[in-house]
Amino acid sequence: MSEEMNEEQNEQLDQAPGWDAIDEALKPIYGDQEPKHYGTLLPYSLGGQDPLDGISAYKSEQGGPHWHIVTYGFSELYTKESENMEDSGFGFELTFRVARSESEEEPPAWALNLLQNMGRYVFGSGNIFKAGDYMDANGPICLGADTLLTALAFTHDPELSPIETPNGRVEFIQMAGITGARAPASCS
């Protein structure tokens, strides 16, 4: 029984139309570039700590060298589970851009941790992000760093248009660190 169950689970995991749709949206921008990908060892649905199934980081030169980091997991990656037939899961995936030196081969761990923390917030509260939102981070967005970036602004990713997946619509919402002074009063 367990062997049959494992085969069935593996088949379901191999079929990830939502994941594939995100990958397809990135192909026109990055072509065959193999992103740095960070997955979870134990899925959140099975008691794991990280709500996002994966995060991919692409090297971009657009506007200067940076990492273009994209989440996998706010939307429904495998099957349609939510009752909302229009949107896939929460209806979005987050993107984040972080400066990169020419010699840098890995995105900064703090950025990946920040995105997983955003996942914990959304999965725990049910609150979603949309373009025009702001959020006070209650401290530096990069823990332990000497930075004035203590809030987050959300906008549409300028390179990734919304997509239709077999599980519904997904928008790519870009997150950007801002100083608390630039955040609107409603953010604090």
Secondary structure, 3 states (H helix, E strand, C coil): CHHHHHHHHHHHHHCCHHHHHHHHHHHHHHCCCCCEEEECCCCHHHCCCCCCCEEEEEEECCCCCEEEEEEECCCCCCCCCCCCCCEEEEEEEEEEEEECCCCCCCCCHHHHHHHHHHHHHHHHHCCCCCCCCEEECCCCCCCCCCCCEEEEEEEECCCCCCEEECCEEEEEEEEEEEEHHHCCHHHC
